């Protein structure tokens, strides 16, 4: 089994080795035969295409294993980029490994890595989350869980949900630097950089809602987000002298970068003691 990365937009990004493999295998497993056929047609390759996606994967895996055991060579591709990265394929590769069948990968295009390279954010460590939950409450909860990850956060997002996701991330992560990368490798490639708050405000305009899938990248936490409990308590005591509990929590949350619910619990405890 050959796991083959394919272009994320520019057909010229296919590798020579990938073309040789696609032309030489007995069949190609693809998410959408129409997308894969366009790529093959561009390079004059005629090959049997078998559907392999989340809806038929369980049914197809035994058939794929049988063909491989019979001595056939197969290739797995996604609609764009590297298979298995937010695309079907993980369970297939695991099944092939369990059957002691050979699997190899042909590296190539990846929107995740392309976005990371272009964002201008730290690249020494990063965490790929994939798509955030579709509903705001769940997004904020997940954002809180990712808050302490010591690396750049990488998400996939869609145009219609981009502004809301940016706003939710800004609410729980604070004004971190971020980047929105879209149309990567294509003619209208664009990377917009700014704080989460600035980007949320920019894309709040419905006329600016981008189309297609997007790579959203968020900088790691800085030192201010590691404020100690003692620092938070001191800041709260000062704020509570002149502000309501609600306003004090909002102020200290913004300044410390600590999770709002943690600051709120500390504020409640301090208020009772006072």
FENVENHU-V538854 format. One record per backbone hydrogen bond with DSSP energy under -1.0 kcal/mol. NH is the residue of the N-H (numbers start at 1). CO is the residue of the C=O. Records with the same first field share a line. If there is no record, write none. Layout:
NH: CO + CO
This chain:
2: 74
3: 104
4: 76
5: 106
6: 81
13: 10
14: 11
19: 15
20: 16
21: 17
22: 18
23: 19
24: 20
25: 21
26: 73
28: 48
29: 75
30: 50
36: 32
37: 33
38: 34
39: 35
40: 36
41: 37
42: 38
43: 39
44: 41
45: 40
50: 28
52: 30
56: 53
57: 53
60: 56
61: 57
64: 60
65: 61
66: 62
67: 63
68: 64
69: 65
70: 66
71: 68
72: 67
75: 27
76: 2
77: 29
81: 6
85: 82
86: 84
93: 89
94: 90
95: 91
96: 92
97: 93
98: 94
99: 95
100: 97
101: 96
104: 1
106: 3
114: 110
115: 111
116: 112
117: 113
118: 114
119: 115
127: 152
129: 154
139: 135
140: 136
141: 137
142: 138
143: 139
144: 140
145: 141
146: 142
149: 146
151: 149
152: 125
153: 218
154: 127
155: 216
156: 130
157: 214
159: 212
165: 161
166: 162
167: 163
168: 164
169: 165
170: 166
171: 167
172: 168
173: 169
174: 170
176: 174
178: 194
179: 217
180: 192
181: 215
182: 190
186: 183
189: 186
190: 182
192: 180
194: 178
196: 176
199: 195
200: 196
201: 197
202: 198
203: 199
208: 205
209: 206
214: 157
215: 181
216: 155
217: 179
218: 153
219: 177
225: 222
226: 223
232: 228
233: 229
234: 230
235: 231
236: 232
237: 233
238: 234
239: 235
240: 236
242: 239
243: 239
248: 244
249: 245
250: 246
251: 247
252: 248
253: 249
254: 250
255: 251
256: 252
257: 253
263: 259
264: 260
265: 261
266: 262
267: 263
268: 264
269: 265
270: 266
271: 267
272: 268
273: 269
274: 270
